[in-house]
């Protein structure tokens, strides 16, 4: 008996099965895996952008809003200056064409290292229900940019905010088909309370997450809760 057969046999025994799945059971299982049926969901009667903004704040992120992508450099510069943070950042290449220098920022479009203090990324989408950013790895989407710097700035088009996690996965399957090597979910700064139940930010990644909403109806920073 192979190791695989041994493991499956033990699982089958624990489930009280004496034999492998019948053909009709296998067909039903494969259909469920293919069709991705949804389970029960709560009523989501809120407006997605407002809900996302509120949930970000509740997760200790800060939020700003601009009308268009061309205003992102000035919004980022204002945030960094207001918080006494370095004006040198690494960024995903998709933002290379913005006028960073005009805003007084020095931007490099390369993967972050442990020496970089600020990383600027986009998102694949954002989830309103939980205030979560969904990022995909790729040759131009450097995963380290959101993970290594102490400050992570995420540029989020409001058109890419979906109501819930199931919508995010549906969008990924529709637009990309196959999964990328890595899917990262970011819900506020990294945190832990493992040591004496004391909440510590930045334990496993950035201890600041700042979201710039592009296309926001009401531009300008939101005060933290």
KETI-791839 format. One record per residue (C-alpha): residue in one letter; chain; x, z, y. Coordinates in nm, 2 decimals, always signed. Layout:
# residues N
 residu chaine     c1     c3     c2
      A      A      X      Z      Y
...
//
This chain:
# residues 225
 residu chaine     c1     c3     c2
      X      A  +0.00  +0.00  +0.00
      X      A  +0.13  -0.10  +0.34
      X      A  +0.16  +0.16  +0.63
      X      A  -0.13  -0.03  +0.80
      X      A  -0.35  -0.01  +0.50
      X      A  -0.27  +0.36  +0.46
      X      A  -0.36  +0.44  +0.82
      X      A  -0.68  +0.24  +0.80
      X      A  -0.77  +0.40  +0.47
      X      A  -0.73  +0.75  +0.61
      X      A  -0.95  +0.66  +0.91
      X      A  -1.21  +0.51  +0.68
      X      A  -1.21  +0.82  +0.47
      X      A  -1.25  +1.05  +0.78
      X      A  -1.55  +0.84  +0.88
      X      A  -1.71  +0.88  +0.54
      X      A  -1.67  +0.51  +0.45
      X      A  -1.59  +0.41  +0.10
      X      A  -1.51  +0.04  +0.17
      X      A  -1.41  -0.20  +0.45
      X      A  -1.67  -0.32  +0.69
      X      A  -1.92  -0.58  +0.56
      X      A  -1.92  -0.92  +0.71
      X      A  -2.23  -0.86  +0.93
      X      A  -2.07  -0.53  +1.06
      X      A  -1.75  -0.72  +1.14
      X      A  -1.94  -0.99  +1.33
      X      A  -2.13  -0.73  +1.54
      X      A  -1.80  -0.54  +1.62
      X      A  -1.63  -0.86  +1.73
      X      A  -1.93  -0.96  +1.94
      X      A  -1.92  -0.62  +2.12
      X      A  -1.54  -0.66  +2.19
      X      A  -1.60  -1.01  +2.32
      X      A  -1.90  -0.94  +2.53
      X      A  -1.79  -0.61  +2.69
      X      A  -2.14  -0.45  +2.70
      X      A  -2.18  -0.17  +2.96
      X      A  -2.28  +0.18  +2.89
      X      A  -2.52  +0.39  +3.10
      X      A  -2.42  +0.40  +3.47
      X      A  -2.53  +0.63  +3.76
      X      A  -2.74  +0.50  +4.04
      X      A  -2.51  +0.35  +4.30
      X      A  -2.73  +0.31  +4.61
      X      A  -2.45  +0.35  +4.86
      X      A  -2.28  +0.08  +5.07
      X      A  -1.95  +0.00  +4.90
      X      A  -1.71  -0.01  +5.20
      X      A  -1.84  +0.32  +5.34
      X      A  -1.83  +0.48  +5.00
      X      A  -1.48  +0.36  +4.93
      X      A  -1.36  +0.49  +5.27
      X      A  -1.52  +0.83  +5.20
      X      A  -1.38  +0.86  +4.85
      X      A  -1.03  +0.77  +4.98
      X      A  -1.04  +1.05  +5.23
      X      A  -1.17  +1.30  +4.97
      X      A  -0.87  +1.20  +4.75
      X      A  -0.62  +1.29  +5.03
      X      A  -0.55  +0.93  +5.14
      X      A  -0.57  +0.82  +5.50
      X      A  -0.77  +0.52  +5.61
      X      A  -0.74  +0.27  +5.89
      X      A  -0.94  -0.04  +5.96
      X      A  -0.86  -0.37  +6.13
      X      A  -1.07  -0.68  +6.19
      X      A  -0.82  -0.94  +6.05
      X      A  -0.50  -0.96  +5.85
      X      A  -0.30  -1.05  +6.16
      X      A  -0.36  -0.70  +6.29
      X      A  -0.21  -0.53  +5.99
      X      A  +0.15  -0.51  +6.13
      X      A  +0.04  -0.32  +6.44
      X      A  -0.18  -0.09  +6.24
      X      A  +0.11  -0.01  +6.00
      X      A  +0.35  +0.04  +6.29
      X      A  +0.11  +0.28  +6.46
      X      A  +0.06  +0.48  +6.14
      X      A  +0.44  +0.51  +6.07
      X      A  +0.52  +0.61  +6.43
      X      A  +0.24  +0.87  +6.44
      X      A  +0.37  +1.03  +6.13
      X      A  +0.74  +1.01  +6.22
      X      A  +0.81  +0.78  +5.93
      X      A  +1.08  +0.51  +5.90
      X      A  +1.00  +0.17  +6.04
      X      A  +1.19  -0.01  +5.76
      X      A  +0.97  -0.10  +5.47
      X      A  +0.96  -0.31  +5.15
      X      A  +0.66  -0.53  +5.10
      X      A  +0.49  -0.76  +4.85
      X      A  +0.59  -1.12  +4.93
      X      A  +0.23  -1.21  +5.01
      X      A  +0.26  -1.05  +5.35
      X      A  +0.59  -1.21  +5.44
      X      A  +0.43  -1.44  +5.70
      X      A  +0.29  -1.16  +5.92
      X      A  +0.45  -1.08  +6.25
      X      A  +0.62  -0.76  +6.14
      X      A  +0.91  -0.79  +6.38
      X      A  +0.68  -0.82  +6.68
      X      A  +0.53  -0.48  +6.58
      X      A  +0.88  -0.33  +6.57
      X      A  +0.90  -0.32  +6.19
      X      A  +1.19  -0.43  +5.96
      X      A  +1.03  -0.56  +5.64
      X      A  +1.20  -0.68  +5.32
      X      A  +1.00  -0.86  +5.06
      X      A  +1.18  -0.73  +4.75
      X      A  +1.11  -0.47  +4.48
      X      A  +1.14  -0.11  +4.59
      X      A  +1.43  +0.11  +4.48
      X      A  +1.47  +0.49  +4.50
      X      A  +1.62  +0.45  +4.85
      X      A  +1.31  +0.29  +5.01
      X      A  +1.08  +0.53  +5.20
      X      A  +0.78  +0.30  +5.26
      X      A  +0.62  +0.04  +5.03
      X      A  +0.35  -0.20  +5.14
      X      A  +0.13  -0.37  +4.88
      X      A  -0.20  -0.55  +4.85
      X      A  -0.45  -0.49  +4.57
      X      A  -0.63  -0.69  +4.31
      X      A  -0.94  -0.51  +4.41
      X      A  -1.06  -0.16  +4.51
      X      A  -1.33  +0.06  +4.35
      X      A  -1.59  +0.21  +4.58
      X      A  -1.72  +0.47  +4.33
      X      A  -1.39  +0.66  +4.31
      X      A  -1.18  +0.54  +4.60
      X      A  -0.94  +0.37  +4.36
      X      A  -0.69  +0.09  +4.41
      X      A  -0.64  -0.16  +4.13
      X      A  -0.30  -0.33  +4.12
      X      A  -0.17  -0.59  +3.88
      X      A  +0.19  -0.64  +3.79
      X      A  +0.35  -0.99  +3.83
      X      A  +0.65  -1.18  +3.96
      X      A  +0.53  -1.14  +4.32
      X      A  +0.35  -0.80  +4.28
      X      A  +0.64  -0.56  +4.24
      X      A  +0.51  -0.25  +4.06
      X      A  +0.79  -0.04  +4.20
      X      A  +0.66  -0.09  +4.56
      X      A  +0.36  +0.13  +4.50
      X      A  +0.54  +0.38  +4.27
      X      A  +0.89  +0.46  +4.41
      X      A  +0.86  +0.51  +4.79
      X      A  +0.73  +0.84  +4.93
      X      A  +0.47  +0.65  +5.13
      X      A  +0.25  +0.38  +4.99
      X      A  +0.05  +0.16  +5.23
      X      A  -0.21  -0.06  +5.07
      X      A  -0.37  -0.35  +5.24
      X      A  -0.73  -0.38  +5.11
      X      A  -0.97  -0.67  +5.21
      X      A  -1.32  -0.53  +5.23
      X      A  -1.43  -0.84  +5.04
      X      A  -1.23  -0.71  +4.74
      X      A  -1.41  -0.38  +4.71
      X      A  -1.64  -0.36  +4.41
      X      A  -1.89  -0.09  +4.33
      X      A  -1.75  +0.06  +4.01
      X      A  -1.48  +0.05  +3.74
      X      A  -1.68  -0.19  +3.51
      X      A  -1.71  -0.44  +3.80
      X      A  -1.33  -0.42  +3.85
      X      A  -1.27  -0.51  +3.48
      X      A  -1.53  -0.79  +3.49
      X      A  -1.36  -0.93  +3.80
      X      A  -1.02  -0.92  +3.62
      X      A  -1.15  -1.10  +3.31
      X      A  -1.33  -1.36  +3.53
      X      A  -1.04  -1.44  +3.76
      X      A  -0.74  -1.38  +3.54
      X      A  -0.86  -1.41  +3.18
      X      A  -0.57  -1.24  +2.99
      X      A  -0.45  -0.90  +3.10
      X      A  -0.12  -0.88  +3.29
      X      A  +0.16  -0.67  +3.16
      X      A  +0.06  -0.37  +3.37
      X      A  -0.26  -0.26  +3.55
      X      A  -0.21  +0.04  +3.78
      X      A  -0.49  +0.25  +3.92
      X      A  -0.42  +0.46  +4.24
      X      A  -0.66  +0.73  +4.35
      X      A  -0.48  +0.90  +4.64
      X      A  -0.13  +1.05  +4.64
      X      A  +0.03  +1.15  +4.31
      X      A  -0.05  +1.51  +4.23
      X      A  -0.02  +1.78  +3.97
      X      A  -0.13  +2.14  +3.94
      X      A  +0.06  +2.21  +3.62
      X      A  +0.28  +2.48  +3.77
      X      A  +0.09  +2.80  +3.82
      X      A  -0.23  +2.60  +3.92
      X      A  -0.07  +2.51  +4.25
      X      A  -0.16  +2.16  +4.37
      X      A  +0.16  +1.96  +4.45
      X      A  +0.15  +1.61  +4.60
      X      A  +0.41  +1.35  +4.52
      X      A  +0.48  +1.49  +4.18
      X      A  +0.51  +1.16  +3.99
      X      A  +0.50  +0.90  +4.28
      X      A  +0.41  +0.87  +4.65
      X      A  +0.28  +1.18  +4.83
      X      A  +0.12  +0.97  +5.10
      X      A  -0.12  +0.69  +5.04
      X      A  -0.25  +0.50  +5.35
      X      A  -0.52  +0.23  +5.32
      X      A  -0.56  -0.04  +5.57
      X      A  -0.90  -0.20  +5.54
      X      A  -0.91  -0.56  +5.65
      X      A  -1.24  -0.69  +5.77
      X      A  -1.37  -0.34  +5.85
      X      A  -1.68  -0.33  +6.07
      X      A  -1.54  -0.03  +6.26
      X      A  -1.17  -0.07  +6.32
      X      A  -0.94  +0.23  +6.37
      X      A  -0.82  +0.53  +6.17
      X      A  -1.05  +0.77  +6.00
      X      A  -0.98  +1.14  +6.05
      X      A  -0.89  +1.32  +5.72
      X      A  -1.15  +1.56  +5.57
//
